[in-house]
């Protein structure tokens, strides 16, 4: 498993899964996302986004949002590595602090995120929190972490190393009977009689 930057060709896939998971697609730009990918099968397992907001200062504000892990991949450290890559990316962009507005506050706390009183949120995120609560996540709370304070639990790092593509039993092999064809009685246009 590894996490890479999203490419333009990932756009339709991202939009499909963001919609299916009922995540935030406000101001969607595929280049803001990272995607977790299984090395063996090249299957995409999860994704997340950095969203930049204009702030009171010149630097602006960095928010992690739209973090999702596909069914069958949960419990493998995929989300943890997506969050790690996003925090590292924010730090590389010059941000010392990263915010997230989510009801998954316990999940983020294991990495070092702390709750932020709403009164201490930057103005751009106060409005964003209200909008997010109204439209997507009524239980969202503000969380933040200093980019150098991120901690990856060893158990999640190990799970990610051992993660494998889940078995997919949803697409059984199709048979002629599925199409109303009796294979013992059917004749075919190019049947040579052999």
C-alpha positions, 0 to 999 in steps of 0.5 A: 500500500502507498498514498499518492497525489490524485491525478486528473484521471482520478476525478470521476472515481473520486466524485463517485465515492465522495457522493456515495459516502456523502462527503463534502465535495464543495469546491472540488479540485482533484489535485487537492486529494491524495489516494491510497493505492494497493501496490499489488492490484492497483486498487484504490482504497481511500482518499482525502483532501487538503482544502485551503481557506483565505485567512486573516493572515497571508498564509491562509488556513489549511483544512483536512476534509473528505477523508474516506475509506472504501468498504473492505479496506477499513481497519487496515490503516488506510485512513491513518496513512491518508491523514498522515500524507495530508498533514505532511503535505500541509507542512510541506506547503508551509502550514504549521497548523491543520484543522479538521471539522468532523464528527470523527473526533475520536479517530483524529485524536489518536494522531494528536489532534485536539479539540478547538473551542469554536471561539478560537477558530479562524473566521473562515472556519467558523462559517465553514463549520456552520455550513458543514453542520447544516449540510453534511455532518450535524455533529461536526466539531473543530479539531486541530494539530500542529503539523510536527505533532502528528503521531502514527500508532504502530498498530496502524502502520503495521496494518497498512503494510499488511493490507491486501485487496479485499475479496470481492464476492459481489460479482459472481461468474455469469453463466448462460442461464443468467441470460435465459440460455439453455446451454444444452439446447442452444445453437449458435450462428457460427456453431461448427458442430464439433 
